[in-house]
């Protein structure tokens, strides 16, 4: 069982990540790559990613087991600012921390054996070994994560819309209560099933909530409690297609002034009832148009209580902008989990 303990200061400092984290998505997707679960959502992605990677994952496999601990330094907080920023933070990891966390990772895998050669030099903090790790993560990201980034971003944005509405409706407590069912808010403790007993006391530091496309089932926290607390949790994959390209046939259905008005009305997020009122159409018509937009990859839909909440995907937002480049803070270069601790 994981228990995260809040006090009044912590509740005041709960915050949502502004965007997907490039390194969290990379590491958690590496879990998804090697398991067979979630075929509906991850099956096609898994097949495509394996083809692009061509088996070049040995260093990552040595550091990131299919289950259990993987080093905290693989997911620095700077990863939320983009791949390059996150990798530079990883490159700056101190030799002492490298040694501690690599040794811990190796001990969790095979406590009676010495470090494999590829990890021994990394544990010693050798610059060339760190450079190889950075290169391996960059190559993995470009092959397995970057081609799907718009889809990942759309799912995270949809989750943020649901959490934001909960926060506006009832404050931090309502936000925590709105998290996926794998998490249970029993004030002042947030609980989740976990393979080991963990008590995380925030002690006034607050908590960063990081929704993740490739996190599956169990949420993830950092093992080192001295690091800024972050909770990575899975976004909902109901009401959506699997990761992949939007087909021309779906986009071809997007014609006429009504659907243009519907798309405009979805901007900022709304329920189906709100959508009908904003666009001046019936509830049934609003639901039907939203379904077509969702099939085309322009809208995502998540359940919020007894209602559903529609939000734009990055593709839908770009269409409304007339294809203009996204704002710089949302732009990324280029185009899951086993419990960690």
C-alpha positions as CSV (number, residue, x, y, z in Angstrom):
1,X,0.0,0.0,0.0
2,X,1.2,3.5,-0.9
3,X,0.1,6.3,1.5
4,X,0.8,9.9,0.8
5,X,0.2,12.1,3.8
6,X,-0.9,15.7,3.4
7,X,-1.1,18.7,5.8
8,X,-2.8,22.0,5.1
9,X,0.3,23.4,3.5
10,X,0.6,20.4,1.2
11,X,-3.0,20.8,0.0
12,X,-2.3,24.5,-0.8
13,X,0.7,23.3,-2.9
14,X,-0.9,20.6,-5.0
15,X,-0.3,21.3,-8.6
16,X,-0.8,19.7,-12.0
17,X,2.0,19.2,-14.5
18,X,1.6,21.6,-17.4
19,X,2.4,18.9,-20.1
20,X,3.5,15.3,-20.5
21,X,7.0,14.6,-19.3
22,X,9.3,13.3,-22.0
23,X,11.4,11.1,-19.8
24,X,8.6,9.7,-17.7
25,X,6.8,8.8,-20.9
26,X,10.0,7.2,-22.3
27,X,10.7,5.1,-19.2
28,X,7.1,4.0,-18.6
29,X,6.7,3.2,-22.3
30,X,9.7,0.9,-22.0
31,X,7.7,-1.1,-19.5
32,X,4.8,-1.2,-21.9
33,X,7.1,-2.4,-24.7
34,X,8.0,-5.5,-22.9
35,X,4.6,-6.7,-21.5
36,X,1.6,-8.0,-23.3
37,X,-1.1,-6.2,-21.4
38,X,-3.2,-3.4,-22.7
39,X,-3.2,-4.7,-26.3
40,X,-6.2,-2.5,-27.3
41,X,-4.4,0.7,-26.4
42,X,-0.7,-0.3,-26.8
43,X,-0.7,-3.2,-29.2
44,X,-0.2,-1.4,-32.5
45,X,2.2,1.1,-30.9
46,X,4.2,-1.9,-29.4
47,X,4.5,-3.5,-32.8
48,X,5.6,-0.3,-34.5
49,X,8.0,0.7,-31.8
50,X,9.8,-2.7,-31.8
51,X,10.3,-2.4,-35.6
52,X,11.8,1.1,-35.2
53,X,14.1,0.1,-32.3
54,X,15.5,-3.0,-34.0
55,X,16.4,-4.5,-30.6
56,X,18.8,-1.7,-29.5
57,X,17.7,-1.5,-25.9
58,X,20.3,-3.4,-24.0
59,X,21.5,-0.5,-21.8
60,X,18.0,0.5,-20.9
61,X,17.1,-3.1,-20.2
62,X,20.0,-3.3,-17.7
63,X,18.7,-0.2,-15.8
64,X,14.9,-0.6,-16.1
65,X,13.6,-4.0,-15.2
66,X,10.2,-5.2,-16.2
67,X,9.1,-4.9,-12.5
68,X,10.5,-3.1,-9.5
69,X,12.9,-0.3,-8.9
70,X,14.5,1.9,-11.5
71,X,16.8,4.8,-10.7
72,X,15.3,8.2,-9.9
73,X,17.9,10.0,-11.9
74,X,16.3,8.6,-15.1
75,X,13.3,11.0,-14.6
76,X,14.6,14.4,-13.4
77,X,12.0,17.1,-12.9
78,X,13.5,18.9,-15.9
79,X,12.0,16.3,-18.2
80,X,8.7,18.2,-18.1
81,X,10.4,21.0,-20.0
82,X,11.3,18.7,-22.9
83,X,13.6,15.9,-23.9
84,X,16.8,18.0,-24.3
85,X,16.4,19.8,-21.0
86,X,15.7,16.5,-19.2
87,X,18.7,14.8,-20.7
88,X,21.0,17.6,-19.8
89,X,19.8,17.3,-16.2
90,X,20.4,13.6,-16.3
91,X,23.9,14.2,-17.7
92,X,24.6,16.5,-14.7
93,X,23.8,13.7,-12.2
94,X,26.5,13.6,-9.5
95,X,28.8,10.5,-9.5
96,X,27.8,9.7,-6.0
97,X,24.1,9.6,-6.9
98,X,24.9,7.5,-10.0
99,X,26.8,5.0,-7.9
100,X,24.0,4.7,-5.2
101,X,21.1,4.4,-7.6
102,X,22.7,2.1,-10.1
103,X,23.9,-0.2,-7.3
104,X,20.4,-0.2,-5.9
105,X,18.9,-1.1,-9.3
106,X,21.4,-3.9,-9.7
107,X,20.7,-5.2,-6.2
108,X,17.0,-5.3,-6.8
109,X,17.6,-7.4,-9.9
110,X,20.3,-9.9,-8.8
111,X,21.5,-9.2,-5.3
112,X,24.0,-12.1,-5.4
113,X,25.8,-10.9,-8.5
114,X,28.2,-8.1,-9.3
115,X,27.2,-5.2,-11.6
116,X,27.1,-6.0,-15.3
117,X,29.9,-4.3,-17.2
118,X,27.7,-1.8,-18.9
119,X,26.4,-0.7,-15.5
120,X,29.7,-0.8,-13.6
121,X,31.2,2.1,-15.6
122,X,28.0,4.1,-15.2
123,X,28.1,3.5,-11.4
124,X,31.6,4.9,-11.4
125,X,30.3,8.1,-13.0
126,X,32.4,7.9,-16.1
127,X,31.4,10.6,-18.6
128,X,31.5,8.3,-21.6
129,X,29.0,5.9,-19.9
130,X,26.7,8.7,-19.0
131,X,26.9,9.9,-22.6
132,X,26.0,6.4,-23.8
133,X,23.0,6.4,-21.6
134,X,21.9,9.8,-22.8
135,X,22.3,8.7,-26.4
136,X,20.3,5.5,-25.7
137,X,17.4,7.4,-24.2
138,X,17.4,10.0,-27.0
139,X,17.3,7.2,-29.6
140,X,14.6,5.4,-27.8
141,X,12.5,8.5,-27.4
142,X,12.7,9.3,-31.1
143,X,11.8,5.8,-32.1
144,X,9.1,4.9,-29.6
145,X,7.6,8.1,-28.2
146,X,8.1,11.1,-30.5
147,X,6.0,9.8,-33.4
148,X,3.0,9.6,-31.0
149,X,3.7,12.8,-29.0
150,X,0.6,14.7,-30.3
151,X,-1.6,11.8,-29.2
152,X,0.1,11.6,-25.8
153,X,-0.3,15.3,-25.3
154,X,-3.9,15.2,-26.2
155,X,-4.7,12.6,-23.6
156,X,-2.8,14.5,-20.9
157,X,-4.5,17.7,-21.9
158,X,-7.9,16.0,-21.5
159,X,-6.9,14.7,-18.1
160,X,-5.8,18.2,-17.0
161,X,-9.2,19.6,-18.1
162,X,-11.0,17.1,-15.8
163,X,-8.7,17.8,-12.9
164,X,-8.9,21.5,-13.4
165,X,-12.7,21.4,-13.4
166,X,-12.6,19.4,-10.1
167,X,-10.3,21.9,-8.6
168,X,-12.6,24.8,-9.5
169,X,-15.6,22.9,-8.2
170,X,-14.2,21.9,-4.8
171,X,-10.6,22.8,-4.3
172,X,-7.6,20.6,-3.8
173,X,-9.6,17.9,-1.9
174,X,-12.0,17.6,-4.8
175,X,-9.1,17.4,-7.2
176,X,-7.5,14.6,-5.3
177,X,-10.8,12.8,-5.1
178,X,-11.2,13.1,-8.9
179,X,-8.1,11.1,-9.6
180,X,-8.4,7.7,-11.3
181,X,-9.9,4.8,-9.3
182,X,-6.4,3.4,-8.6
183,X,-6.0,6.3,-6.2
184,X,-8.3,6.8,-3.2
185,X,-8.5,10.1,-1.3
186,X,-9.2,9.6,2.3
187,X,-8.4,13.0,3.8
188,X,-5.7,13.7,4.7
189,X,-4.2,10.6,3.0
190,X,-4.1,9.6,-0.7
191,X,-3.8,5.8,-1.0
192,X,-3.1,3.4,-3.8
193,X,-2.4,-0.3,-4.0
194,X,1.3,-0.9,-4.2
195,X,3.6,-3.9,-4.2
196,X,5.4,-2.6,-1.1
197,X,4.4,-0.5,1.9
198,X,5.4,3.1,1.4
199,X,4.6,6.1,3.6
200,X,5.3,9.4,1.8
201,X,5.0,12.4,4.1
202,X,5.0,15.6,2.1
203,X,5.8,17.8,5.1
204,X,4.7,21.0,3.5
205,X,6.4,20.5,0.1
206,X,3.2,19.9,-1.8
207,X,2.8,17.4,-4.6
208,X,3.2,17.5,-8.4
209,X,0.5,15.4,-10.2
210,X,1.9,14.1,-13.4
211,X,-0.6,12.4,-15.7
212,X,1.0,9.8,-18.0
213,X,-0.1,8.1,-21.2
214,X,2.2,5.1,-20.7
215,X,1.6,4.6,-17.0
216,X,-0.7,1.6,-16.6
217,X,-2.5,0.4,-13.5
218,X,-0.3,1.4,-10.6
219,X,0.8,5.0,-10.0
220,X,4.5,5.7,-9.5
221,X,6.5,7.8,-7.0
222,X,10.2,8.5,-6.6
223,X,12.0,6.3,-4.2
224,X,14.2,9.0,-2.8
225,X,11.9,10.9,-0.4
226,X,14.3,13.9,-0.3
227,X,13.5,14.7,-3.9
228,X,10.5,17.0,-4.8
229,X,7.5,14.8,-4.5
230,X,5.8,13.7,-7.7
231,X,2.9,11.3,-8.3
232,X,2.7,9.8,-11.8
233,X,-0.7,8.3,-12.6
234,X,-2.4,6.8,-15.6
235,X,-4.7,8.8,-17.8
236,X,-7.9,7.2,-18.9
237,X,-7.9,5.3,-22.2
238,X,-11.7,4.8,-22.4
239,X,-13.5,6.7,-25.1
240,X,-10.5,6.8,-27.4
241,X,-8.8,5.0,-30.3
242,X,-5.4,3.4,-29.8
243,X,-2.3,5.4,-30.5
244,X,-1.9,5.9,-34.2
245,X,-2.3,8.2,-37.1
246,X,-5.6,9.9,-37.9
247,X,-7.0,8.5,-41.1
248,X,-7.9,10.6,-44.1
249,X,-11.4,9.1,-44.1
250,X,-12.1,10.4,-40.7
251,X,-10.9,13.9,-41.5
252,X,-13.0,13.8,-44.7
253,X,-16.2,13.7,-42.6
254,X,-15.3,17.1,-41.1
255,X,-17.3,19.4,-43.3
256,X,-19.9,22.1,-42.8
257,X,-20.5,25.1,-40.5
258,X,-22.1,23.1,-37.7
259,X,-19.1,21.0,-37.0
260,X,-16.9,24.1,-37.2
261,X,-19.1,25.7,-34.5
262,X,-19.0,22.5,-32.4
263,X,-15.2,22.5,-32.6
264,X,-15.1,26.2,-31.6
265,X,-17.4,25.4,-28.7
266,X,-15.2,22.7,-27.3
267,X,-12.3,25.1,-26.9
268,X,-11.5,25.2,-23.2
269,X,-13.4,22.0,-22.4
270,X,-17.1,21.4,-21.9
271,X,-19.7,18.8,-21.1
272,X,-22.1,17.5,-23.8
273,X,-24.9,19.7,-22.4
274,X,-22.7,22.8,-22.4
275,X,-21.6,21.9,-25.9
276,X,-25.2,21.8,-27.1
277,X,-26.0,25.1,-25.5
278,X,-22.9,26.8,-26.9
279,X,-23.4,25.5,-30.4
280,X,-27.2,26.0,-30.4
281,X,-27.9,22.3,-31.3
282,X,-29.8,19.5,-29.6
283,X,-28.1,17.3,-27.0
284,X,-28.3,14.3,-29.3
285,X,-26.8,16.3,-32.2
286,X,-24.0,17.6,-29.9
287,X,-23.1,14.1,-28.9
288,X,-23.1,12.9,-32.5
289,X,-20.9,15.7,-33.7
290,X,-18.5,15.2,-30.7
291,X,-18.2,11.5,-31.7
292,X,-17.2,12.4,-35.2
293,X,-14.6,14.9,-34.0
294,X,-13.3,12.3,-31.6
295,X,-12.9,9.7,-34.3
296,X,-11.0,12.2,-36.4
297,X,-8.6,12.9,-33.5
298,X,-9.7,16.5,-32.9
299,X,-11.4,16.0,-29.6
300,X,-10.9,13.7,-26.6
301,X,-13.6,12.7,-24.2
302,X,-13.3,11.7,-20.5
303,X,-15.9,10.9,-18.0
304,X,-16.3,13.4,-15.0
305,X,-18.8,12.2,-12.5
306,X,-22.1,11.6,-14.3
307,X,-21.1,13.8,-17.2
308,X,-18.5,13.6,-20.0
309,X,-16.0,16.3,-20.6
310,X,-14.8,17.1,-24.2
311,X,-11.5,18.9,-24.9
312,X,-9.5,19.7,-27.9
313,X,-6.5,17.6,-28.9
314,X,-3.4,19.5,-30.2
315,X,-4.5,18.6,-33.7
316,X,-7.9,20.1,-33.0
317,X,-6.4,23.3,-31.6
318,X,-4.1,23.6,-34.6
319,X,-7.1,23.3,-36.9
320,X,-8.8,26.2,-35.1
321,X,-5.5,28.2,-35.4
322,X,-5.5,27.5,-39.1
323,X,-2.4,25.3,-38.8
324,X,-0.3,27.8,-37.0
325,X,2.6,26.6,-34.9
326,X,1.7,25.7,-31.3
327,X,2.8,28.1,-28.5
328,X,6.5,27.6,-27.7
329,X,5.9,26.3,-24.2
330,X,3.8,23.4,-25.6
331,X,6.1,22.6,-28.5
332,X,8.3,19.5,-28.3
333,X,11.2,18.4,-30.5
334,X,9.9,16.4,-33.5
335,X,6.7,15.2,-34.1
336,X,4.4,2.3,-18.4
337,X,4.4,0.9,-15.3
338,X,5.8,-1.5,-13.1
339,X,5.6,0.0,-9.6
340,X,8.9,1.8,-9.1
341,X,9.5,1.8,-5.4
